[in-house]
């Protein structure tokens, strides 16, 4: 079967999932062609041969993170934006125009490879494209109708309804998460029955192998992920706190293939960690600090260590709230709260570790890659 696999390129979580499932489909003998943009393209291109570049769709952001008001305005009008890579101001075209460009990019690629089916991880434009062509589509997502602290915006409402329409028309919706009541992305899904899609939804579990791996508890490990602005914001909050501690800490800046390395006090900072190196550090960590993107939540749960969430986006705040409600994490907003959370986790370490072990052990019963591949193969 010829699979056209697209993924959202905001951050690297979608790309990481795409690598895992894409590799599984290839091992099963299917021809898989990927399409995405930005850093997600670089990551997939480094792993697979058949990867196509398409126009990225980006929020308006600065080193203080995503700017909500500017991003809403930028849906319709071009805005000036500082290009940190080339150190100059440029005009960012409207995200609605980026969406149109991406749509035609994906349509051209789909026609070129003569795909039988679309597998989309968070990429809605490709859903519209294949539905117009009458081809089957599988949508992988951890966000459908976010409700937790989600602002009701007159300008965004029509777009949200349009997105829901394309999701509803999918053949199958895969949630790479645990079934209720342990669904980490629960507050980002909305009422599936009210949306009329519950029969199409399959909770398959996380794409990670969640079998426990024993390791030491030597240091705090901070994983800084997400779009450029979000990462810069996190760096300013996390590094000063960790560099002031008496015990060791490791920080990964999440900048693909960047060999940057610095030490501040007992805090070691890496621009990018290769997969095996990152796994080794996570296995030896005592506490995880993460922005609480969906993929990083399960990475932390895999190693059964307490979590401190420092969300920078609405979706991440919802994940953090659910982890906190499950007794697995603390959610913080700034340096002061982070320092207090580290102390509280250390004082109640067994409580958090016990709750995380319960969720992690339950998650290890799922084989999400196998289950998702079987669902896709039903349309062969």
C-alpha positions as a LaTeX table, in Angstrom:
\begin{tabular}{lrrr}
\hline
Residue & $x$ (\AA) & $y$ (\AA) & $z$ (\AA) \\
\hline
Unk1 & 0.00 & 0.00 & 0.00 \\
Unk2 & 1.24 & 3.51 & $-0.85$ \\
Unk3 & 0.85 & 5.76 & 2.19 \\
Unk4 & 1.02 & 9.54 & 2.09 \\
Unk5 & 2.04 & 10.57 & 5.62 \\
Unk6 & 1.77 & 14.26 & 6.56 \\
Unk7 & 2.50 & 15.86 & 9.92 \\
Unk8 & 2.05 & 19.20 & 11.62 \\
Unk9 & 5.39 & 21.03 & 11.92 \\
Unk10 & 4.75 & 23.18 & 15.02 \\
Unk11 & 7.35 & 21.74 & 17.40 \\
Unk12 & 8.71 & 18.21 & 16.94 \\
Unk13 & 6.13 & 16.08 & 18.76 \\
Unk14 & 4.16 & 15.26 & 15.61 \\
Unk15 & 7.36 & 14.44 & 13.74 \\
Unk16 & 8.52 & 12.10 & 16.52 \\
Unk17 & 5.25 & 10.18 & 16.38 \\
Unk18 & 5.44 & 10.10 & 12.58 \\
Unk19 & 8.92 & 8.58 & 12.73 \\
Unk20 & 7.71 & 5.80 & 15.02 \\
Unk21 & 4.58 & 4.86 & 13.07 \\
Unk22 & 6.21 & 5.48 & 9.69 \\
Unk23 & 9.00 & 3.06 & 10.54 \\
Unk24 & 6.44 & 0.44 & 11.61 \\
Unk25 & 4.51 & 0.77 & 8.35 \\
Unk26 & 7.71 & 0.49 & 6.29 \\
Unk27 & 8.72 & $-2.64$ & 8.22 \\
Unk28 & 5.32 & $-4.10$ & 7.31 \\
Unk29 & 6.14 & $-3.66$ & 3.63 \\
Unk30 & 4.24 & $-0.46$ & 2.82 \\
Unk31 & 5.68 & 2.40 & 0.76 \\
Unk32 & 5.52 & 5.53 & 2.92 \\
Unk33 & 6.09 & 9.07 & 1.62 \\
Unk34 & 6.29 & 11.89 & 4.17 \\
Unk35 & 5.47 & 15.58 & 3.77 \\
Unk36 & 5.99 & 18.40 & 6.26 \\
Unk37 & 7.94 & 21.64 & 6.75 \\
Unk38 & 10.27 & 23.46 & 9.15 \\
Unk39 & 12.41 & 21.51 & 11.63 \\
Unk40 & 10.03 & 18.54 & 11.33 \\
Unk41 & 11.20 & 18.17 & 7.72 \\
Unk42 & 14.86 & 18.14 & 8.82 \\
Unk43 & 14.15 & 15.48 & 11.43 \\
Unk44 & 12.24 & 13.19 & 9.05 \\
Unk45 & 14.71 & 13.76 & 6.20 \\
Unk46 & 17.52 & 12.60 & 8.47 \\
Unk47 & 15.67 & 9.32 & 9.11 \\
Unk48 & 13.82 & 8.48 & 5.89 \\
Unk49 & 14.54 & 8.69 & 2.16 \\
Unk50 & 11.12 & 9.60 & 0.74 \\
Unk51 & 10.43 & 12.97 & 2.43 \\
Unk52 & 8.90 & 16.00 & 0.68 \\
Unk53 & 9.04 & 19.62 & 1.80 \\
Unk54 & 5.83 & 21.64 & 1.95 \\
Unk55 & 5.00 & 25.15 & 3.15 \\
Unk56 & 5.07 & 25.40 & 6.96 \\
Unk57 & 2.20 & 27.07 & 8.80 \\
Unk58 & 3.47 & 29.08 & 11.75 \\
Unk59 & 2.13 & 31.18 & 14.60 \\
Unk60 & 3.45 & 34.69 & 15.12 \\
Unk61 & 6.04 & 34.41 & 17.89 \\
Unk62 & 8.93 & 36.19 & 19.55 \\
Unk63 & 11.51 & 35.10 & 22.12 \\
Unk64 & 8.70 & 35.47 & 24.69 \\
Unk65 & 6.69 & 32.75 & 23.01 \\
Unk66 & 3.64 & 32.66 & 20.76 \\
Unk67 & 1.84 & 36.03 & 20.60 \\
Unk68 & $-1.92$ & 35.19 & 20.60 \\
Unk69 & $-3.25$ & 38.59 & 19.48 \\
Unk70 & $-0.62$ & 38.94 & 16.75 \\
Unk71 & $-1.27$ & 35.37 & 15.62 \\
Unk72 & $-4.99$ & 36.05 & 15.24 \\
Unk73 & $-4.29$ & 39.22 & 13.23 \\
Unk74 & $-1.74$ & 37.30 & 11.16 \\
Unk75 & $-4.44$ & 34.88 & 10.03 \\
Unk76 & $-5.64$ & 37.67 & 7.74 \\
Unk77 & $-2.89$ & 40.28 & 7.35 \\
Unk78 & 0.92 & 40.18 & 6.93 \\
Unk79 & 2.93 & 41.32 & 9.95 \\
Unk80 & 6.59 & 42.22 & 10.53 \\
Unk81 & 8.54 & 39.53 & 12.36 \\
Unk82 & 12.17 & 39.22 & 13.41 \\
Unk83 & 13.99 & 36.34 & 11.74 \\
Unk84 & 16.34 & 35.08 & 14.47 \\
Unk85 & 18.14 & 32.68 & 12.14 \\
Unk86 & 19.13 & 35.40 & 9.65 \\
Unk87 & 19.07 & 38.29 & 12.16 \\
Unk88 & 16.77 & 40.57 & 10.21 \\
Unk89 & 13.18 & 41.77 & 10.14 \\
Unk90 & 10.96 & 40.19 & 7.52 \\
Unk91 & 7.27 & 40.26 & 6.68 \\
Unk92 & 5.45 & 37.10 & 7.71 \\
Unk93 & 2.69 & 36.35 & 5.28 \\
Unk94 & $-0.79$ & 35.56 & 6.67 \\
Unk95 & $-1.23$ & 32.03 & 7.99 \\
Unk96 & $-4.33$ & 31.72 & 5.78 \\
Unk97 & $-2.04$ & 32.18 & 2.76 \\
Unk98 & 0.44 & 29.68 & 4.19 \\
Unk99 & $-2.45$ & 27.22 & 4.50 \\
Unk100 & $-3.38$ & 27.67 & 0.83 \\
Unk101 & 0.24 & 27.16 & $-0.27$ \\
Unk102 & 0.52 & 24.04 & 1.88 \\
Unk103 & $-2.73$ & 22.65 & 0.45 \\
Unk104 & $-1.43$ & 22.86 & $-3.12$ \\
Unk105 & 2.00 & 21.53 & $-2.10$ \\
Unk106 & 0.38 & 18.46 & $-0.57$ \\
Unk107 & $-2.00$ & 17.95 & $-3.47$ \\
Unk108 & 0.88 & 17.98 & $-5.94$ \\
Unk109 & 2.87 & 15.47 & $-3.86$ \\
Unk110 & $-0.16$ & 13.20 & $-3.38$ \\
Unk111 & $-0.77$ & 13.11 & $-7.14$ \\
Unk112 & 2.91 & 12.49 & $-7.85$ \\
Unk113 & 3.24 & 9.46 & $-5.60$ \\
Unk114 & $-0.25$ & 8.11 & $-6.46$ \\
Unk115 & $-1.00$ & 7.32 & $-2.84$ \\
Unk116 & $-3.77$ & 4.94 & $-1.75$ \\
Unk117 & $-4.39$ & 6.49 & 1.67 \\
Unk118 & $-3.54$ & 9.52 & 3.79 \\
Unk119 & $-2.21$ & 9.25 & 7.32 \\
Unk120 & $-2.14$ & 12.70 & 8.89 \\
Unk121 & $-0.64$ & 13.55 & 12.27 \\
Unk122 & $-2.26$ & 16.88 & 13.15 \\
Unk123 & $-2.16$ & 18.22 & 9.58 \\
Unk124 & $-5.70$ & 19.37 & 8.70 \\
Unk125 & $-4.95$ & 20.80 & 5.23 \\
Unk126 & $-4.13$ & 17.34 & 3.91 \\
Unk127 & $-7.46$ & 16.04 & 5.24 \\
Unk128 & $-9.35$ & 18.54 & 3.12 \\
Unk129 & $-7.26$ & 17.62 & 0.11 \\
Unk130 & $-7.84$ & 13.84 & 0.19 \\
Unk131 & $-11.50$ & 14.16 & 1.12 \\
Unk132 & $-12.05$ & 16.23 & $-2.02$ \\
Unk133 & $-10.27$ & 13.46 & $-3.96$ \\
Unk134 & $-12.40$ & 10.74 & $-2.35$ \\
Unk135 & $-9.47$ & 8.86 & $-0.79$ \\
Unk136 & $-9.48$ & 7.32 & 2.71 \\
Unk137 & $-7.90$ & 9.30 & 5.54 \\
Unk138 & $-6.66$ & 8.41 & 9.02 \\
Unk139 & $-6.19$ & 11.32 & 11.44 \\
Unk140 & $-3.82$ & 11.03 & 14.39 \\
Unk141 & $-4.34$ & 13.70 & 17.00 \\
Unk142 & $-4.33$ & 14.62 & 20.68 \\
Unk143 & $-6.34$ & 17.82 & 20.09 \\
Unk144 & $-9.88$ & 18.06 & 18.70 \\
Unk145 & $-11.89$ & 20.61 & 20.69 \\
Unk146 & $-9.73$ & 22.17 & 23.43 \\
Unk147 & $-11.70$ & 23.55 & 26.37 \\
Unk148 & $-9.23$ & 24.03 & 29.22 \\
Unk149 & $-8.55$ & 27.79 & 29.52 \\
Unk150 & $-9.25$ & 28.08 & 25.80 \\
Unk151 & $-10.32$ & 31.65 & 24.89 \\
Unk152 & $-13.51$ & 31.99 & 22.89 \\
Unk153 & $-12.50$ & 34.15 & 19.96 \\
Unk154 & $-14.96$ & 35.43 & 17.36 \\
Unk155 & $-12.28$ & 35.39 & 14.65 \\
Unk156 & $-11.10$ & 31.84 & 15.37 \\
Unk157 & $-14.53$ & 30.22 & 15.80 \\
Unk158 & $-15.27$ & 29.72 & 12.05 \\
Unk159 & $-11.83$ & 28.15 & 11.58 \\
Unk160 & $-12.39$ & 25.81 & 14.53 \\
Unk161 & $-15.73$ & 24.67 & 13.08 \\
Unk162 & $-14.09$ & 24.08 & 9.68 \\
Unk163 & $-11.35$ & 21.96 & 11.28 \\
Unk164 & $-13.96$ & 19.90 & 13.14 \\
Unk165 & $-15.80$ & 19.31 & 9.87 \\
Unk166 & $-12.72$ & 17.78 & 8.20 \\
Unk167 & $-11.96$ & 15.68 & 11.28 \\
Unk168 & $-15.53$ & 14.35 & 11.31 \\
Unk169 & $-15.18$ & 13.25 & 7.69 \\
Unk170 & $-12.10$ & 11.09 & 8.38 \\
Unk171 & $-12.44$ & 7.33 & 8.12 \\
Unk172 & $-10.78$ & 6.86 & 11.51 \\
Unk173 & $-9.45$ & 9.09 & 14.28 \\
Unk174 & $-6.51$ & 7.72 & 16.26 \\
Unk175 & $-5.83$ & 9.12 & 19.75 \\
Unk176 & $-2.27$ & 8.06 & 20.75 \\
Unk177 & $-3.24$ & 8.12 & 24.40 \\
Unk178 & $-4.78$ & 5.97 & 27.12 \\
Unk179 & $-8.54$ & 5.38 & 27.32 \\
Unk180 & $-10.51$ & 7.29 & 29.97 \\
Unk181 & $-10.10$ & 7.92 & 32.87 \\
Unk182 & $-6.30$ & 8.04 & 32.30 \\
Unk183 & $-6.34$ & 10.03 & 29.04 \\
Unk184 & $-3.56$ & 12.63 & 29.36 \\
Unk185 & $-5.00$ & 14.80 & 26.56 \\
Unk186 & $-8.58$ & 14.49 & 27.88 \\
Unk187 & $-9.10$ & 18.26 & 28.32 \\
Unk188 & $-8.05$ & 18.84 & 24.69 \\
Unk189 & $-10.52$ & 16.43 & 23.11 \\
Unk190 & $-13.91$ & 17.90 & 23.97 \\
Unk191 & $-17.11$ & 15.83 & 24.15 \\
Unk192 & $-16.64$ & 13.14 & 21.50 \\
Unk193 & $-20.28$ & 12.04 & 21.70 \\
Unk194 & $-21.52$ & 15.61 & 21.28 \\
Unk195 & $-19.21$ & 16.04 & 18.30 \\
Unk196 & $-20.69$ & 12.88 & 16.79 \\
Unk197 & $-17.34$ & 11.14 & 16.29 \\
Unk198 & $-17.08$ & 8.72 & 19.22 \\
Unk199 & $-17.56$ & 5.64 & 17.00 \\
Unk200 & $-14.68$ & 6.77 & 14.77 \\
Unk201 & $-12.27$ & 7.35 & 17.66 \\
Unk202 & $-9.78$ & 4.72 & 18.80 \\
Unk203 & $-7.65$ & 5.16 & 21.92 \\
Unk204 & $-4.60$ & 3.06 & 21.01 \\
Unk205 & $-2.18$ & 4.09 & 23.78 \\
Unk206 & 1.09 & 6.01 & 23.33 \\
Unk207 & 3.33 & 5.28 & 20.36 \\
Unk208 & 6.26 & 4.77 & 22.76 \\
Unk209 & 7.24 & 1.42 & 24.18 \\
Unk210 & 6.17 & 2.07 & 27.78 \\
Unk211 & 7.84 & $-0.96$ & 29.38 \\
Unk212 & 9.77 & 0.27 & 32.43 \\
Unk213 & 13.53 & 0.70 & 32.26 \\
Unk214 & 15.35 & 0.72 & 35.57 \\
Unk215 & 17.81 & 3.53 & 36.11 \\
Unk216 & 19.49 & 5.59 & 38.77 \\
Unk217 & 18.16 & 8.88 & 40.19 \\
Unk218 & 21.12 & 11.19 & 39.79 \\
Unk219 & 19.96 & 14.57 & 38.47 \\
Unk220 & 17.13 & 16.76 & 37.20 \\
Unk221 & 16.51 & 16.48 & 33.47 \\
Unk222 & 14.86 & 19.36 & 31.60 \\
Unk223 & 13.56 & 18.87 & 28.07 \\
Unk224 & 12.91 & 22.16 & 26.29 \\
Unk225 & 10.72 & 21.61 & 23.24 \\
Unk226 & 8.29 & 23.44 & 20.97 \\
Unk227 & 8.49 & 26.32 & 18.47 \\
Unk228 & 11.43 & 28.74 & 18.65 \\
Unk229 & 9.74 & 31.39 & 20.79 \\
Unk230 & 8.45 & 28.89 & 23.34 \\
Unk231 & 11.91 & 27.34 & 23.70 \\
Unk232 & 13.53 & 30.76 & 24.25 \\
Unk233 & 10.97 & 31.58 & 26.91 \\
Unk234 & 11.59 & 28.29 & 28.72 \\
Unk235 & 15.36 & 28.73 & 28.61 \\
Unk236 & 15.05 & 32.03 & 30.49 \\
Unk237 & 12.94 & 30.41 & 33.20 \\
Unk238 & 14.55 & 26.99 & 33.62 \\
Unk239 & 18.31 & 27.50 & 33.27 \\
Unk240 & 18.75 & 30.18 & 36.02 \\
Unk241 & 16.93 & 27.96 & 38.53 \\
Unk242 & 18.82 & 24.76 & 37.70 \\
Unk243 & 22.22 & 26.50 & 37.55 \\
Unk244 & 21.70 & 27.79 & 41.10 \\
Unk245 & 21.10 & 24.34 & 42.61 \\
Unk246 & 23.67 & 22.33 & 44.54 \\
Unk247 & 22.94 & 19.14 & 42.62 \\
Unk248 & 23.48 & 18.22 & 38.99 \\
Unk249 & 21.05 & 18.94 & 36.16 \\
Unk250 & 20.89 & 18.31 & 32.40 \\
Unk251 & 19.10 & 20.57 & 29.92 \\
Unk252 & 18.30 & 19.68 & 26.29 \\
Unk253 & 17.42 & 22.79 & 24.25 \\
Unk254 & 15.61 & 20.83 & 21.53 \\
Unk255 & 17.44 & 22.51 & 18.62 \\
Unk256 & 17.85 & 19.81 & 15.94 \\
Unk257 & 21.47 & 18.84 & 15.27 \\
Unk258 & 22.86 & 21.85 & 17.19 \\
Unk259 & 26.17 & 20.88 & 18.88 \\
Unk260 & 25.95 & 23.70 & 21.43 \\
Unk261 & 27.26 & 22.83 & 24.93 \\
Unk262 & 27.73 & 24.97 & 28.05 \\
Unk263 & 28.03 & 24.47 & 31.79 \\
Unk264 & 26.62 & 26.89 & 34.36 \\
Unk265 & 27.39 & 25.71 & 37.86 \\
Unk266 & 26.32 & 22.07 & 37.94 \\
Unk267 & 23.90 & 22.55 & 35.05 \\
Unk268 & 24.98 & 21.02 & 31.72 \\
Unk269 & 23.23 & 22.44 & 28.65 \\
Unk270 & 23.07 & 20.65 & 25.29 \\
Unk271 & 21.68 & 22.11 & 22.07 \\
Unk272 & 20.58 & 18.68 & 20.83 \\
Unk273 & 20.85 & 15.13 & 22.16 \\
Unk274 & 20.89 & 12.08 & 19.91 \\
Unk275 & 18.12 & 9.60 & 20.63 \\
Unk276 & 20.21 & 7.05 & 22.54 \\
Unk277 & 21.99 & 9.75 & 24.56 \\
Unk278 & 18.66 & 11.35 & 25.50 \\
Unk279 & 17.25 & 7.99 & 26.58 \\
Unk280 & 20.31 & 7.38 & 28.73 \\
Unk281 & 19.91 & 10.71 & 30.51 \\
Unk282 & 16.18 & 10.18 & 31.04 \\
Unk283 & 16.79 & 6.74 & 32.51 \\
Unk284 & 19.21 & 8.26 & 35.06 \\
Unk285 & 17.06 & 11.29 & 35.94 \\
Unk286 & 15.38 & 11.86 & 39.29 \\
Unk287 & 12.89 & 14.55 & 38.21 \\
Unk288 & 11.73 & 15.63 & 34.75 \\
Unk289 & 10.98 & 19.22 & 33.78 \\
Unk290 & 8.96 & 19.40 & 30.56 \\
Unk291 & 6.72 & 21.94 & 28.82 \\
Unk292 & 4.07 & 19.13 & 28.76 \\
Unk293 & 3.62 & 18.63 & 25.06 \\
Unk294 & 1.78 & 15.35 & 24.53 \\
Unk295 & 4.80 & 13.31 & 23.42 \\
Unk296 & 7.10 & 14.55 & 26.18 \\
Unk297 & 4.45 & 13.68 & 28.80 \\
Unk298 & 4.63 & 10.03 & 27.80 \\
Unk299 & 8.41 & 10.11 & 27.51 \\
Unk300 & 8.51 & 11.19 & 31.15 \\
Unk301 & 5.92 & 8.60 & 32.21 \\
Unk302 & 7.93 & 5.85 & 30.52 \\
Unk303 & 10.75 & 6.23 & 33.00 \\
Unk304 & 8.40 & 6.38 & 36.04 \\
Unk305 & 9.90 & 9.59 & 37.47 \\
Unk306 & 8.03 & 12.62 & 38.95 \\
Unk307 & 7.29 & 15.48 & 36.55 \\
Unk308 & 7.28 & 19.26 & 36.74 \\
Unk309 & 5.29 & 20.80 & 33.88 \\
Unk310 & 6.09 & 24.29 & 32.62 \\
Unk311 & 3.52 & 24.78 & 29.83 \\
Unk312 & 3.88 & 27.59 & 27.30 \\
Unk313 & 0.77 & 26.88 & 25.20 \\
Unk314 & $-2.90$ & 26.24 & 25.93 \\
Unk315 & $-2.72$ & 22.61 & 24.81 \\
Unk316 & 0.20 & 22.01 & 27.18 \\
Unk317 & $-1.64$ & 23.64 & 30.09 \\
Unk318 & $-4.45$ & 21.12 & 29.63 \\
Unk319 & $-2.03$ & 18.17 & 29.64 \\
Unk320 & $-0.30$ & 19.55 & 32.73 \\
Unk321 & $-3.62$ & 19.95 & 34.54 \\
Unk322 & $-4.53$ & 16.31 & 33.85 \\
Unk323 & $-1.13$ & 15.03 & 35.02 \\
Unk324 & $-1.47$ & 17.13 & 38.18 \\
Unk325 & $-4.97$ & 15.74 & 38.80 \\
Unk326 & $-3.59$ & 12.22 & 38.46 \\
Unk327 & $-0.97$ & 13.00 & 41.14 \\
Unk328 & 1.92 & 12.58 & 38.68 \\
Unk329 & 3.12 & 16.16 & 38.31 \\
Unk330 & 3.16 & 19.76 & 39.45 \\
Unk331 & 2.42 & 22.60 & 37.02 \\
Unk332 & 4.40 & 25.85 & 37.32 \\
Unk333 & 4.56 & 29.20 & 35.49 \\
Unk334 & 7.82 & 30.90 & 36.45 \\
Unk335 & 11.22 & 30.64 & 38.18 \\
Unk336 & 9.84 & 31.08 & 41.68 \\
Unk337 & 7.20 & 28.38 & 41.26 \\
Unk338 & 9.74 & 26.06 & 39.62 \\
Unk339 & 12.13 & 26.30 & 42.57 \\
Unk340 & 9.28 & 25.60 & 45.01 \\
Unk341 & 8.03 & 22.66 & 42.90 \\
Unk342 & 11.46 & 21.00 & 42.90 \\
Unk343 & 11.50 & 21.21 & 46.68 \\
Unk344 & 7.94 & 19.88 & 47.00 \\
Unk345 & 8.63 & 16.94 & 44.65 \\
Unk346 & 11.73 & 16.00 & 46.63 \\
Unk347 & 9.79 & 16.14 & 49.91 \\
Unk348 & 6.96 & 13.96 & 48.53 \\
Unk349 & 8.97 & 11.88 & 46.10 \\
Unk350 & 7.42 & 8.48 & 46.87 \\
Unk351 & 3.87 & 9.84 & 46.47 \\
Unk352 & 4.50 & 11.09 & 42.93 \\
Unk353 & 6.57 & 8.08 & 41.95 \\
Unk354 & 3.84 & 5.69 & 43.10 \\
Unk355 & 1.16 & 7.45 & 41.02 \\
Unk356 & 3.39 & 7.60 & 37.95 \\
Unk357 & 4.21 & 3.91 & 38.24 \\
Unk358 & 0.47 & 3.13 & 38.22 \\
Unk359 & $-0.11$ & 5.10 & 34.99 \\
Unk360 & 3.11 & 3.90 & 33.37 \\
Unk361 & 2.38 & 0.24 & 34.12 \\
Unk362 & $-1.11$ & 0.60 & 32.64 \\
Unk363 & 0.31 & 2.27 & 29.52 \\
Unk364 & 2.78 & $-0.59$ & 29.02 \\
Unk365 & $-0.14$ & $-2.94$ & 28.26 \\
Unk366 & $-0.81$ & $-1.18$ & 24.93 \\
Unk367 & 0.88 & $-1.78$ & 21.58 \\
Unk368 & $-0.16$ & 1.39 & 19.79 \\
Unk369 & 2.02 & 1.01 & 16.71 \\
Unk370 & 0.70 & $-2.47$ & 16.00 \\
Unk371 & $-2.92$ & $-1.46$ & 16.62 \\
Unk372 & $-2.68$ & 1.69 & 14.47 \\
Unk373 & $-1.00$ & $-0.19$ & 11.63 \\
Unk374 & $-3.79$ & $-2.78$ & 11.66 \\
Unk375 & $-6.40$ & $-0.02$ & 11.42 \\
Unk376 & $-4.60$ & 1.58 & 8.46 \\
Unk377 & $-4.31$ & $-1.81$ & 6.71 \\
Unk378 & $-8.12$ & $-2.23$ & 6.83 \\
Unk379 & $-8.21$ & 0.29 & 3.94 \\
Unk380 & $-5.66$ & $-1.59$ & 1.82 \\
\hline
\end{tabular}
